[in-house]
């Protein structure tokens, strides 16, 4: 599978979030059971999702890490069942090479690494050996930057170099500037104001801001109440040239993006 599967450059594709964790910041525990996860996946597919992203460890601020074995026990059965019932690309949201390897063996098509191959030294080779696509997300242990936009772009470039050096093909790489990862509220807002800079780096860009703190801190609301504001960011992302958005609410974001595309290009599905 490569980026040609998402070959319409005038379209922004929807990655739907499927958290199979007990402690996700916005929907923890709702889809922890396999049957609940499958029902939610079926709903997303019926609403037009393009990719389902399965996560087995919450990465919210202050999250408690789980070991690879626990994460594998959460994501692998879910991925196997999804591939059995749905003809749709499946992504695994992990920064651990052991989890990625088992998920890929179970049928995952994409590895979504929130550390952009900079945390686990084996991750790039696991992805390369499998031929899978990958999402390389910017992240940092601190929030100190000399020039935020240039520094994030430079570090994303380093993630890309790690991937290419391991043999990952260019047409299998997606980049993500990492809203909510290693950034303050003000820095997240600055990234959102400069989406075009990241969407012009030569790789398809994914934006993942759904229900994140940059929204509920701006509006003083709860994460679960942030879907309408998430669609605003999805529209901005489409206008900036993002090829993917990662969201919880598929239908509302898809409608907003398709309307945006209809205005921009004179076409709509």
VMD Tcl script that draws the C-alpha trace (Angstrom):
set ca {
  {0.00 0.00 0.00}
  {1.32 3.47 -0.84}
  {0.17 7.05 -1.13}
  {-1.25 6.37 -4.60}
  {-4.17 4.73 -2.78}
  {-5.01 8.28 -1.72}
  {-4.14 9.82 -5.05}
  {-6.67 12.65 -5.38}
  {-4.62 15.74 -4.58}
  {-7.81 17.82 -4.31}
  {-9.21 15.66 -1.55}
  {-8.57 15.53 2.18}
  {-8.99 12.00 3.51}
  {-10.50 11.07 6.88}
  {-8.63 8.97 9.43}
  {-11.13 7.88 12.08}
  {-9.93 7.32 15.65}
  {-10.67 4.01 17.36}
  {-9.30 4.01 20.90}
  {-9.32 0.56 22.51}
  {-8.04 1.92 25.80}
  {-9.67 2.39 29.21}
  {-8.23 5.88 29.69}
  {-8.37 7.90 26.47}
  {-8.93 11.58 27.25}
  {-12.24 11.88 25.37}
  {-13.69 8.40 24.94}
  {-11.78 6.15 27.31}
  {-13.40 2.77 27.84}
  {-16.23 3.26 25.34}
  {-14.66 0.92 22.78}
  {-12.51 -1.21 25.07}
  {-14.45 -4.40 24.30}
  {-13.97 -5.99 20.90}
  {-17.67 -5.89 20.06}
  {-17.97 -2.22 20.98}
  {-14.89 -1.44 18.87}
  {-16.35 -3.28 15.87}
  {-19.69 -1.49 16.21}
  {-17.96 1.86 16.27}
  {-15.81 0.90 13.28}
  {-18.94 -0.13 11.38}
  {-20.46 3.29 12.15}
  {-17.37 5.09 10.89}
  {-17.28 3.01 7.70}
  {-20.96 3.75 7.06}
  {-20.18 7.47 7.44}
  {-17.41 7.36 4.84}
  {-14.16 7.04 6.79}
  {-11.05 6.39 4.67}
  {-8.72 4.92 7.32}
  {-9.33 3.56 10.83}
  {-6.58 4.32 13.35}
  {-6.45 1.83 16.23}
  {-4.77 2.93 19.45}
  {-4.01 0.77 22.47}
  {-2.28 3.31 24.70}
  {-3.59 6.73 25.63}
  {-1.12 9.54 24.87}
  {-3.08 12.30 26.56}
  {-1.14 14.67 28.86}
  {-0.25 12.79 32.03}
  {-0.99 9.38 30.54}
  {0.23 6.18 32.21}
  {2.35 4.16 29.75}
  {1.54 0.50 29.21}
  {4.04 -2.18 28.23}
  {4.20 -3.62 24.74}
  {2.52 -6.89 25.73}
  {-0.54 -5.09 27.11}
  {-0.76 -2.81 24.10}
  {-0.50 -5.81 21.73}
  {-3.30 -7.58 23.59}
  {-5.53 -4.56 22.98}
  {-4.80 -3.73 19.35}
  {-4.00 -7.01 17.61}
  {-7.39 -8.76 18.13}
  {-9.14 -5.55 17.06}
  {-7.06 -5.22 13.89}
  {-7.63 -8.87 12.97}
  {-11.39 -8.47 13.28}
  {-11.43 -5.18 11.41}
  {-9.56 -6.72 8.50}
  {-11.98 -9.64 8.53}
  {-15.11 -7.51 8.25}
  {-14.07 -4.27 6.53}
  {-12.21 -3.60 3.30}
  {-10.51 -0.44 4.55}
  {-6.93 0.55 5.42}
  {-6.10 0.10 9.09}
  {-3.54 2.17 10.96}
  {-1.97 1.30 14.31}
  {-1.21 4.22 16.62}
  {1.99 3.17 18.41}
  {5.58 4.25 18.96}
  {6.76 0.75 19.97}
  {8.35 -1.46 17.29}
  {7.16 -4.66 19.00}
  {3.56 -3.48 18.83}
  {3.97 -2.27 15.26}
  {5.41 -5.62 14.14}
  {2.53 -7.61 15.65}
  {-0.06 -5.16 14.32}
  {1.39 -5.37 10.81}
  {1.37 -9.16 11.01}
  {-2.31 -8.93 11.99}
  {-3.05 -6.90 8.86}
  {-2.39 -3.24 9.66}
  {-1.47 -1.14 6.64}
  {-0.07 1.99 8.32}
  {2.04 2.71 11.41}
  {1.17 6.03 13.05}
  {4.15 6.88 15.27}
  {3.71 9.91 17.54}
  {7.49 10.05 17.98}
  {8.31 10.00 14.27}
  {10.73 7.04 14.49}
  {12.81 8.96 17.08}
  {11.82 6.99 20.17}
  {12.27 3.33 19.25}
  {15.40 2.70 17.13}
  {13.88 -0.43 15.60}
  {10.65 1.18 14.38}
  {11.93 2.44 11.03}
  {13.30 -0.98 10.09}
  {10.07 -2.74 11.10}
  {8.09 -0.44 8.84}
  {10.62 -0.75 6.02}
  {10.63 -4.54 6.16}
  {6.84 -4.66 6.02}
  {6.43 -2.19 3.18}
  {3.75 -0.39 5.20}
  {2.92 3.29 5.10}
  {3.83 5.43 8.08}
  {2.81 8.69 9.73}
  {5.79 10.52 11.20}
  {4.58 12.90 13.90}
  {6.63 15.65 15.48}
  {7.06 15.35 19.23}
  {9.45 16.66 21.86}
  {10.39 16.05 25.49}
  {10.15 19.79 26.16}
  {8.58 22.93 24.72}
  {11.71 25.01 24.14}
  {12.26 26.07 20.54}
  {14.46 28.69 18.94}
  {12.12 29.18 15.99}
  {9.05 27.01 16.41}
  {8.02 26.50 12.78}
  {11.58 26.01 11.50}
  {12.50 23.71 14.39}
  {9.42 21.51 13.96}
  {10.01 21.32 10.20}
  {13.68 20.47 10.75}
  {12.87 17.71 13.23}
  {10.21 16.32 10.91}
  {12.89 16.29 8.24}
  {15.09 14.25 10.56}
  {12.27 11.72 11.04}
  {11.96 11.48 7.26}
  {15.72 10.91 6.94}
  {15.56 8.11 9.51}
  {12.76 6.47 7.54}
  {14.51 6.79 4.18}
  {17.81 5.52 5.59}
  {16.01 2.39 6.81}
  {14.61 1.79 3.34}
  {11.09 3.18 3.73}
  {9.99 4.45 0.33}
  {9.15 8.12 -0.07}
  {5.66 7.27 -1.34}
  {4.90 5.55 1.98}
  {5.63 8.55 4.21}
  {3.10 10.99 5.69}
  {4.14 13.78 8.05}
  {2.27 15.35 10.97}
  {3.38 18.55 12.76}
  {2.11 17.11 16.04}
  {-0.63 19.31 17.47}
  {-0.65 18.63 21.22}
  {2.71 16.88 21.37}
  {5.63 18.71 23.02}
  {4.03 22.11 22.55}
  {2.35 24.73 24.70}
  {-1.10 26.09 23.96}
  {0.40 29.12 22.25}
  {2.73 26.92 20.19}
  {-0.15 24.71 19.07}
  {-2.01 27.81 17.88}
  {1.09 28.94 16.03}
  {1.36 25.57 14.27}
  {-2.28 25.87 13.20}
  {-1.55 29.31 11.75}
  {1.29 27.82 9.68}
  {-0.27 24.62 8.34}
  {0.67 25.57 4.77}
  {4.35 25.48 5.72}
  {4.08 21.82 6.71}
  {1.82 20.90 3.80}
  {4.46 22.18 1.39}
  {7.36 20.08 2.69}
  {7.07 17.55 -0.13}
  {5.20 14.86 1.78}
  {1.46 14.37 2.36}
  {0.49 16.04 5.61}
  {-1.85 14.78 8.33}
  {-3.39 17.09 10.93}
  {-4.64 15.61 14.19}
  {-6.28 18.15 16.47}
  {-9.58 16.42 17.23}
  {-10.85 17.15 20.76}
  {-7.40 18.31 21.86}
  {-6.57 20.87 24.51}
  {-5.91 23.64 22.00}
  {-9.67 23.54 21.36}
  {-11.13 23.16 24.82}
  {-8.69 25.67 26.32}
  {-9.69 28.20 23.68}
  {-13.41 27.66 24.18}
  {-13.46 26.60 27.86}
  {-15.34 23.40 27.07}
  {-14.92 19.69 27.70}
  {-13.09 17.49 25.14}
  {-16.30 15.65 24.26}
  {-17.88 19.02 23.36}
  {-15.11 19.91 20.90}
  {-16.41 18.28 17.71}
  {-17.80 21.45 16.13}
  {-14.53 23.28 16.70}
  {-12.63 20.27 15.36}
  {-14.46 20.67 12.05}
  {-13.19 24.26 11.87}
  {-9.63 22.96 12.08}
  {-10.42 20.30 9.47}
  {-11.61 23.02 7.10}
  {-8.45 25.05 7.71}
  {-6.40 21.90 7.13}
  {-8.12 21.21 3.80}
  {-7.58 24.82 2.72}
  {-3.89 24.54 3.65}
  {-3.46 21.40 1.53}
  {-3.50 18.70 4.19}
  {-4.16 15.29 2.68}
  {-5.44 13.71 5.90}
  {-7.20 14.72 9.11}
  {-7.41 12.43 12.12}
  {-10.77 12.85 13.88}
  {-13.23 11.28 16.29}
  {-16.43 12.44 14.56}
  {-16.28 11.18 10.98}
  {-19.57 12.46 9.55}
  {-19.32 16.09 10.67}
  {-15.72 16.45 9.54}
  {-16.37 14.71 6.23}
  {-19.32 17.00 5.50}
  {-17.31 20.10 6.38}
  {-14.36 19.03 4.24}
  {-16.45 18.04 1.23}
  {-18.24 21.40 1.36}
  {-14.88 23.14 1.53}
  {-13.63 21.16 -1.45}
  {-16.79 21.98 -3.37}
  {-16.19 25.69 -2.82}
  {-12.46 25.48 -3.59}
  {-12.58 23.26 -6.64}
  {-16.15 23.44 -7.89}
  {-16.72 19.75 -7.29}
  {-18.29 17.74 -4.51}
  {-19.09 14.09 -3.89}
}
mol new
graphics top color blue
foreach p $ca { graphics top sphere $p radius 0.5 }
foreach p [lrange $ca 0 end-1] q [lrange $ca 1 end] { graphics top cylinder $p $q radius 0.2 }
display resetview
